Amino acid sequence: MKLKPAVILSFFSALLPALGAAQAPWNWELTSGPTVNLYGTDLPHAFTGGMSAPQWSEIDMDGDGDQDLFTFDRDGSRILVFEHTEDGTWKERPDWAEGWPAVKHWVLLRDFDCDDRPDLFTGYQNSIHVYRNIGTGTGVPEFEPYAIPLTASWDFGTGAQELPLVCLTIDKPAIFDVDNDGDLDFICFTETSTSLYRFSGQSSCGLDLVCTNRCYGMVSEGSEDNTLFIGEDHSCSFNVVDPEGRPAPIGEVPAERDGVHAGGAITALQMDGENFHDLLISDVTYPTMSGLMLEDADDGQDSTAWVDMAFPALVPHAGPQDSISLERFPAAYPIDPDNDGDWDLVISPNIGLEINDDQCVQLWENQGTVETPVWALASDHWIQDGTIDVGRGAIPVLHDLDGDGDLDLVVGNKERYEGVNDTPTALALFENTGDAEAPAFAWNTWSSIDFATNGIESAFPALGDLDGDGDVDLVVGDELGLMHRYDNVAGPGAWPVWELAQLSLSDAQGESMDIGQFASPQLMDVDNDGLLDLVVGEKNGTFTLFLNCGTAQNAAWCMQTTETNGENWGGIQVHNALGINGYATPCLYKAGDVIHVAAGNELGEIQYFGTLNTADILGPLEEWDGIWNAAMRGLRSSGTLGDVNNDGLPEMLVGIQNGGLRWFQGTAVHVTEWSTSPSMGVFPNPVPCGSTVALSGWTGQRDSEFIWTDLQGRTLYTARILQYDAPVLRAPSLPGIYVLTTQPAADHETQAVRVVVQ
C-alpha cells in the first residue's frame, strides 16, 4: 500500500489539536450499557448506579410538552435524568445528566421567573443558593448564579434587615406558591426544629421575600420526639414583628434541643380535599410522615387544624398500606408521573445511612381527584426496580467465569439490607448470554457465597486461576483488612462453585496478610512471570503489592517494600474527602504487554497513574492528569476494565456507594483530537513497515514512554526509553497512519508526531 502525498497532506491538514497531557490511550462515554435480564425481564435502566436518597423534580428536558424526571441523590451528590417516553415508560438519559451545577445536600427545581423553565434551588451551608435557568428549553439547561445566597427581609423588633434565609442543610424545605399569588414561598424548620419559618414572596415572577413568620402553622414540635403541638398546646414566644397580621402568640418557651437539629423534611401541597394547602413533615429518626391539615384563618394566620401523625391513615386512602413508612427520614416530592393533572407523591429517604437500600422510592398515587384525593401506595421501589442495585457499595469485576470466551459480570457489595441488624455482604453473578462482540447479561444469583458463616463483611472480590486447573478461583478482601481464598470446585467450562480454601491468607513466611482496613484485592501478573500477583488497596488510600513467589499450582505471597515508600506500592495516595482515608481500590488493566494502573477512591473517581515500568515494577507511580470517570458523580468507587465487545477498546464499569454500576463505553482517542509538536520530527516519514525511525527535536527526559497508536485510538505497543539521547524506534509492521506520542515521566509534557507507514 502506498499513500499519495496529496492524500497525506489533506489528511494532516484536517487534524485539529487537543491532546491532553499524559492521558490514557482511550476515552469513555457514559451510556445506558448493554441489556441486563432479571427474572426473565430486561431491566429498563440497569446501569444507573443505584439509589439511596433520591430527590425528585419535574422538568421538560426535550421540549415535547411532557414532564421528564430530574433526580438528585444526596448520597454522593449524583444527578440522574429520566426521559418520559411516548409509551409512558421512563428511560435514563446519561447525556442529560452532564453539565449541571455542582450541588449537594438538596436540590429542587422550581420556576420562579415565570418563563416556563425550572430554576435550581439547592442547600449550601445552612442557606439556599439559586441558579437561574437561561437555557433554550431543550437539552441540558444552562444556569447562571442568581442569588448566592438567597436573602429575605427580617424584622424581629429592631427594624427590617436583609439576611440569608435559614435552611439547615440536613433538612429539605418546602418551596411552593402556598397562597396562589404567583410567587414562590418558602417553609423551613427553625434552627432548633421546634417551629417553622415562612418566607413569603412579595412580587410575582421574582424572589422578593419577607420572613413573615417564625411560628408558621401555629404548630410546634416536641424537644425529644416528633410530637406536634397545635391550638392551645402550641407555644411560640419569639416571632417576627406583626406575623401575617397577628401579634406573636404568648406562651411558654418550648424546650430546646441543646442546639442540635436532628433534621426534618417539609412538603407543601393540598392533601385532604380542603381548598387550602397542607404540610407533610418528617423527622430524621422516624419512618412515618405527619400530615398537618391547615386552614386559612380570617386574619391571614395559616393555622394547623388537625394532624395525621401517620399520613395518610386519617384521610381517604386505598391500597395495601395505610401509612407512609420508610426505614429512616422519609421526604415527599409532589410530581405528576401519570400526567392526569393531580399531584402524586414520591417518597424517598432524606439520608443515605441505615436505610432499606433496595426500597428507597415509594410512589403514592392520587387515585381520586384534585378536590378529593385518595392516596394509595402504587410501588415501594418505583424506577429503582429497573436498575442493578446490590445494596450499599457496589464492586464490579469483569471476568470470563465459565471459559466461553466472553466476559461475565461479578458484583460484590459492602452490605445489603435484609432487615434491622441484618445487612450481609454478598457476591452477585450475571452471565454474559450474548457473545464476545455483542454482550448481554442475565442475572444468575444475588449471593453465590454465604460469607456470614465465617463473619466476613464488606467482601471485595478478586478473580483468577490460583491452582493451575483452568477455572476461576476467588480471593476476597474484607472490612478488617484480611483476605480469604475460595477455590472453584466446578472445573473448567462450568459455572463456578466456590468453596472456602483458606480463611485469612498468610504470606510465604506464614504471617497473616493484614493490610489495615477494607482490603480490596486484584489479581494480575504484575512482574510478567506467568503467575498471578496481588495488588491490594486499603482504607488509608494506598496500595500494597504481594508478588506470587510460589508456583502456578501453589500460590505463595511475598510482600514488596522499598526504602522510599515502605509497603506503599508505587507511592500511590488516592484523593480523599478529609485528608485522612481514601478507600483505594485497584483498577489495573493489561493491554498487550502494557499494564495501566488506576485506582478508585473515596470521592468516586477513577484516578490514572500511568503505565507500569516493567523494568522497575516497584518504582514510583505518579498521578496523571484527568479522571477516567469525570462524567459521573458518586462516592467510594470501584472500577473494572474489559473489552466486552471485542473492538480493541476497553469498557469501564464503576461501582459506587449507592449500590449500583455505571457503564462507560470505550471510545477511541481519535487522531483528529491530537496535535503534533512542531519541534519534534520523525525521519524517515513515510517509513517502510517495521523499519526504524529516529526522532529530531525531542525535548523529553530520561525514563520516557513512546506509544504507537492507530487511527482508532488503540495502543499497538509502548516502549520505555531510559537514556537521554534521542531514541531510535521501530515502526509498526502494518501500513497505515499512526501517532507516535512521547510522555516523559518527570514533567508530563507530551509531544506527538504523525507517522505514515507504507
NORRAGI-V259290 format. One record per backbone hydrogen bond with DSSP energy under -1.0 kcal/mol. NH is the residue of the N-H (numbers start at 1). CO is the residue of the C=O. Records with the same first field share a line. If there is no record, write none. Layout:
NH=CO, CO
//
This chain:
8=4
9=5
10=6
11=7
12=8
13=9
15=12
16=672
27=667
29=665
31=663
37=441
38=41
41=38
43=36
45=386
49=661
55=72
57=70
59=68
61=59
68=59
69=82
70=57
71=80
72=55
73=78
74=53
76=74
78=73
80=71
82=69
83=91
85=89
88=85
91=83
93=81
96=93
97=94
106=104
108=121
110=119
119=110
120=131
121=108
122=129
123=106
124=127
127=124
129=122
130=147
131=120
132=144
134=142
139=61
144=132
146=130
147=130
150=128
152=163
153=209
154=161
161=154
163=152
165=150
167=126
171=168
172=264
174=187
176=185
178=176
185=176
186=199
187=174
188=197
190=195
193=190
197=188
198=213
199=186
200=210
202=208
205=182
206=203
210=200
211=153
212=198, 210
213=198
216=196
218=215
220=229
221=194
222=227
229=220
233=230
234=231
241=155
246=243
260=257
265=282
266=172
267=280
269=278
276=274
278=269
279=292
280=267
281=290
282=265
284=263
286=283
290=281
291=308
292=279
293=306
295=303
297=295
300=297
303=295
304=217
305=293
306=293
308=291
311=289
313=310
315=312
318=375
324=311
326=287
331=348
333=346
335=344
339=336
344=335
345=364
346=333
347=362
348=331
350=329
357=355
359=356
362=347
363=379
364=345
365=376
367=365, 374
369=372
375=316
376=365
378=363
379=363
382=361
384=382
385=381
386=383
387=384
388=46
390=659
392=415
393=657
394=656
395=412
397=410
399=408
401=399
408=399
409=430
410=397
411=428
412=395
414=392
415=392
416=424
418=422
422=419
428=411
429=445
430=409
431=442
433=431, 440
434=440
435=438
441=35
442=431
443=37
444=429
445=429
448=427
451=449
454=451
455=452
456=451
458=414
460=477
462=475
464=473
473=464
474=486
475=462
476=484
477=460
478=482
479=457
481=478
484=476
485=502
486=474
487=499
489=497
494=491
499=487
501=485
502=485
505=483
507=511
508=557
510=507
513=505
514=512
515=481
518=479
519=478
520=537
522=535
524=533
526=524
533=524
534=546
535=522
536=544
537=520
538=542
539=517
541=538
544=536
546=534
547=558
549=547, 556
551=554
558=547
560=545
562=566
566=562
568=565
569=543, 567
571=568
572=569
574=541
583=539
584=538
585=600
587=598
589=596
591=594
594=591
596=589
597=610
599=607
600=585
601=605
602=582
604=601
607=599
609=597
612=595
616=613
619=616
621=570
624=608
628=606
630=627
632=629
636=602
637=601
638=655
640=653
642=651
644=642
651=642
652=664
653=640
654=662
655=638
656=660
657=635
659=656
660=49
662=654
664=652
665=29
667=27
670=668
673=670
674=671
677=752
680=677
681=696
683=694
687=756
690=732
691=688
693=729
694=683
695=727
696=681
704=721
705=743
706=719
707=741
708=717
709=739
710=714
713=710
716=708
719=706
721=704
729=693
731=691
736=757
738=755
739=709
740=753
741=707
742=751
743=705
748=744
751=742
753=740
755=738
757=736
758=687
//
